[in-house]
Amino acid sequence: MQVFNQLLKRANKKGAGYFILIDPDTRTPKELTEFVKEICSKNIDGILIGGSLIVDSSFNDSIIAVKKASNVPVIIFPGSLQQISPIADAILFLSVISGRNPQYLFGDHVIAAPNIKKYNIEPISTGYMLFQSGRTTTAEFITNTKPLPPHKPEIAMAHALAAQYLGMKTVYLEAGSGADHSVPTKIVKAISSYIDIPIIVGGGIKTPDEAREKVEAGAKFIVTGNLFDDYGNLSNLEDFVKAIHTKESY
């Protein structure tokens, strides 16, 4: 069974799935290994690895370290063409459909596709939708795209439906790393009621209650990232897992 289908099956059984996004630039190899072992012990469902601006050239080494320490699928969340590794279980084949920059809509994909095929990595076709979140995020700056307005659900719904009609497997609703505000719950609910493909929601989700709201609104997967760059926040990880796995009893 393909990685994405396995993740969907797991999310459906638990109520929703929970991914931790790791930027390998923020940790030493030893810290990375220890962090992955810690989060995997808390019953998360997958690890996303990547970032909009990775300055370290040892991306493949980071994937190897994460894979060795992980007991869940490791999926590349690519911020550039350099973020491809044969070690990963899958890669989000992202198209920034909220913007109109051809490089991130389709351009880089033509260059990356042959390597993904050569490495035999499972591509997960993903419509990436960036929303305004109270500040200029790295994703907005790097992609040079204008985020979607959070108070216009009909615009977001049309973008998500277009992704579905183009054959994408999922849409990723993103507020951006370190966002002041997460994607509004009303946006998640409006899109989930309008399309038939699963929704991933990430960026700016700071509490378990906020994560649960997104799940109850229709999110199939929740992503948190730099929230746990502060190791003091790891004590909240179990509460996030319980909030997202709405069908599980702990």
C-alpha positions as CSV (number, residue, x, y, z in Angstrom):
1,M,0.0,0.0,0.0
2,Q,1.3,3.5,-0.9
3,V,2.4,5.8,1.9
4,F,-0.4,8.3,1.4
5,N,-3.1,5.7,1.4
6,Q,-1.6,4.2,4.6
7,L,-1.7,7.6,6.2
8,L,-5.3,8.2,5.1
9,K,-6.3,4.8,6.5
10,R,-4.7,5.7,9.8
11,A,-6.2,9.2,9.9
12,N,-9.7,7.8,9.2
13,K,-9.3,5.3,12.0
14,K,-8.1,7.8,14.5
15,G,-10.3,10.8,13.5
16,A,-7.4,12.7,12.0
17,G,-3.6,12.4,11.5
18,Y,-0.9,14.4,13.1
19,F,2.4,15.5,11.4
20,I,5.4,17.2,13.0
21,L,7.3,19.4,10.5
22,I,11.0,19.5,11.1
23,D,13.4,22.1,9.7
24,P,16.8,20.4,9.9
25,D,18.6,23.7,10.0
26,T,17.3,24.3,13.5
27,R,19.0,21.2,15.1
28,T,22.4,19.5,15.3
29,P,22.4,15.8,14.1
30,K,22.4,14.6,17.7
31,E,19.5,16.9,18.6
32,L,17.6,15.8,15.5
33,T,17.9,12.1,16.5
34,E,16.8,12.7,20.1
35,F,13.9,14.9,19.0
36,V,12.6,12.4,16.5
37,K,12.8,9.6,19.0
38,E,10.9,11.7,21.5
39,I,8.1,12.7,19.1
40,C,7.7,9.2,17.7
41,S,7.2,7.9,21.2
42,K,4.0,10.1,21.5
43,N,2.0,8.4,18.8
44,I,2.3,10.9,16.0
45,D,1.5,9.8,12.5
46,G,4.2,11.1,10.3
47,I,7.2,13.5,10.0
48,L,7.5,16.3,7.4
49,I,11.0,17.5,6.8
50,G,12.1,20.6,4.8
51,G,11.7,24.3,4.8
52,S,11.5,27.4,2.7
53,L,15.1,28.4,3.4
54,I,17.5,25.6,4.3
55,V,21.1,26.8,4.3
56,D,22.7,23.6,5.4
57,S,23.9,21.5,2.4
58,S,23.6,18.2,4.2
59,F,19.8,17.7,3.6
60,N,20.2,14.0,2.7
61,D,22.2,13.4,5.9
62,S,19.4,14.9,7.9
63,I,16.9,12.6,6.1
64,I,19.1,9.6,7.0
65,A,19.2,10.6,10.6
66,V,15.5,11.1,10.8
67,K,14.7,7.8,9.1
68,K,17.0,5.9,11.5
69,A,15.2,7.4,14.5
70,S,11.7,7.3,13.2
71,N,9.0,4.6,13.3
72,V,6.5,6.6,11.1
73,P,6.6,7.7,7.5
74,V,9.1,10.5,6.7
75,I,7.8,12.8,4.0
76,I,9.8,15.6,2.3
77,F,8.1,19.1,2.5
78,P,10.3,20.7,-0.2
79,G,11.1,24.3,-0.2
80,S,13.5,24.1,-3.1
81,L,14.7,21.7,-5.9
82,Q,17.6,20.7,-3.6
83,Q,15.3,19.1,-1.1
84,I,14.9,15.7,-2.7
85,S,16.3,12.5,-1.2
86,P,16.0,8.8,-2.1
87,I,15.9,8.0,1.6
88,A,12.5,9.5,2.3
89,D,9.3,7.5,2.1
90,A,7.4,10.2,0.1
91,I,7.5,13.8,-1.0
92,L,4.7,16.4,-1.1
93,F,4.7,17.4,-4.8
94,L,3.7,21.0,-4.0
95,S,2.1,23.4,-6.4
96,V,1.5,26.9,-4.9
97,I,-2.0,27.3,-6.3
98,S,-2.8,30.3,-4.1
99,G,-0.2,32.3,-6.1
100,R,0.5,33.0,-9.7
101,N,4.3,32.6,-9.8
102,P,4.8,30.0,-12.6
103,Q,8.0,28.7,-11.0
104,Y,6.1,27.4,-8.0
105,L,2.9,26.6,-9.9
106,F,4.6,24.2,-12.4
107,G,8.1,25.3,-13.3
108,D,10.3,23.7,-10.7
109,H,8.1,20.5,-10.9
110,V,9.4,19.8,-14.5
111,I,13.0,19.9,-13.2
112,A,12.3,17.8,-10.1
113,A,10.0,15.1,-11.6
114,P,12.8,13.1,-13.3
115,N,14.8,12.9,-10.0
116,I,11.7,11.8,-8.1
117,K,11.1,9.1,-10.6
118,K,14.8,8.0,-10.5
119,Y,14.8,7.9,-6.7
120,N,11.5,6.0,-6.7
121,I,10.0,8.4,-4.1
122,E,6.2,8.4,-3.8
123,P,5.0,11.9,-5.0
124,I,1.9,13.2,-3.2
125,S,0.4,15.8,-5.5
126,T,-0.6,18.7,-3.2
127,G,-2.3,22.0,-3.8
128,Y,-0.5,24.4,-1.5
129,M,-2.7,27.3,-0.4
130,L,-1.0,30.1,1.6
131,F,-3.2,32.4,3.7
132,Q,-2.6,35.8,5.2
133,S,-1.7,35.3,8.8
134,G,-0.7,38.7,10.4
135,R,2.9,38.9,9.2
136,T,5.0,38.2,6.1
137,T,6.1,34.6,6.4
138,T,9.2,32.9,4.9
139,A,7.0,31.0,2.5
140,E,5.3,34.2,1.2
141,F,8.7,35.9,0.7
142,I,10.5,33.0,-1.0
143,T,7.7,32.1,-3.4
144,N,6.9,35.8,-4.1
145,T,3.2,35.1,-4.1
146,K,0.3,36.9,-2.5
147,P,-1.5,34.9,0.2
148,L,-5.2,34.3,0.1
149,P,-7.5,36.6,2.2
150,P,-8.8,34.8,5.3
151,H,-12.1,36.6,5.2
152,K,-13.0,35.5,1.7
153,P,-13.9,31.8,1.9
154,E,-15.4,31.7,-1.6
155,I,-12.0,32.5,-3.1
156,A,-10.3,29.7,-1.1
157,M,-13.1,27.2,-2.0
158,A,-12.7,27.9,-5.7
159,H,-8.9,27.3,-5.5
160,A,-9.3,24.1,-3.6
161,L,-11.9,22.8,-6.0
162,A,-9.6,23.6,-8.9
163,A,-6.9,21.5,-7.2
164,Q,-9.3,18.6,-6.9
165,Y,-10.4,18.9,-10.6
166,L,-6.7,19.0,-11.6
167,G,-6.3,15.6,-10.0
168,M,-4.4,16.6,-6.9
169,K,-4.5,14.2,-4.0
170,T,-4.8,16.8,-1.2
171,V,-4.8,20.5,-0.4
172,Y,-2.5,22.0,2.2
173,L,-3.9,25.1,3.9
174,E,-1.0,27.0,5.3
175,A,-0.6,30.1,7.4
176,G,3.2,30.0,7.2
177,S,5.9,29.1,9.7
178,G,5.7,31.2,12.8
179,A,2.4,32.8,11.7
180,D,0.5,35.1,14.2
181,H,-2.8,33.4,13.3
182,S,-3.6,30.0,11.9
183,V,-5.9,29.4,8.9
184,P,-9.4,30.4,10.2
185,T,-11.6,27.5,11.2
186,K,-14.4,28.8,9.1
187,I,-12.1,28.6,6.0
188,V,-11.3,24.9,6.9
189,K,-15.0,24.1,7.3
190,A,-16.0,25.9,4.1
191,I,-13.4,24.0,2.0
192,S,-14.0,20.6,3.6
193,S,-17.7,20.8,2.8
194,Y,-17.0,21.9,-0.8
195,I,-14.3,19.3,-1.9
196,D,-13.8,15.6,-1.7
197,I,-10.1,15.3,-1.3
198,P,-8.4,15.4,2.2
199,I,-7.2,18.7,3.8
200,I,-3.9,19.3,5.6
201,V,-3.8,22.3,7.8
202,G,-0.7,23.9,9.3
203,G,1.0,27.1,10.4
204,G,0.2,29.1,13.6
205,I,-1.6,26.3,15.5
206,K,-0.4,26.9,19.0
207,T,-2.8,24.9,21.3
208,P,-4.4,21.5,21.3
209,D,-7.9,23.1,21.4
210,E,-7.1,25.0,18.3
211,A,-5.9,21.8,16.6
212,R,-9.1,20.0,17.6
213,E,-11.2,22.9,16.1
214,K,-9.5,22.3,12.7
215,V,-10.2,18.6,12.9
216,E,-13.8,19.1,13.8
217,A,-14.1,21.6,10.9
218,G,-12.9,18.9,8.5
219,A,-9.1,18.8,8.5
220,K,-7.8,15.3,7.8
221,F,-4.2,16.1,8.9
222,I,-2.8,18.7,11.3
223,V,0.8,20.0,11.1
224,T,2.8,21.8,13.8
225,G,6.3,22.9,13.2
226,N,8.4,25.5,15.0
227,L,6.1,25.3,18.0
228,F,8.4,22.5,19.3
229,D,11.6,24.3,18.5
230,D,11.2,25.4,22.1
231,Y,11.8,22.1,23.9
232,G,9.7,23.4,26.8
233,N,6.6,23.0,24.6
234,L,7.2,19.3,24.2
235,S,5.3,18.7,27.4
236,N,2.2,19.7,25.3
237,L,2.8,17.1,22.6
238,E,0.6,14.4,24.2
239,D,-2.2,16.8,24.5
240,F,-1.9,17.7,20.8
241,V,-2.0,14.0,19.9
242,K,-5.1,13.4,22.1
243,A,-6.9,16.5,20.6
244,I,-6.2,15.4,17.0
245,H,-7.0,11.7,17.4
246,T,-10.6,12.3,18.1
247,K,-11.7,8.7,17.7
248,E,-9.0,7.3,20.1
249,S,-9.3,6.9,23.8
250,Y,-6.2,7.5,25.9
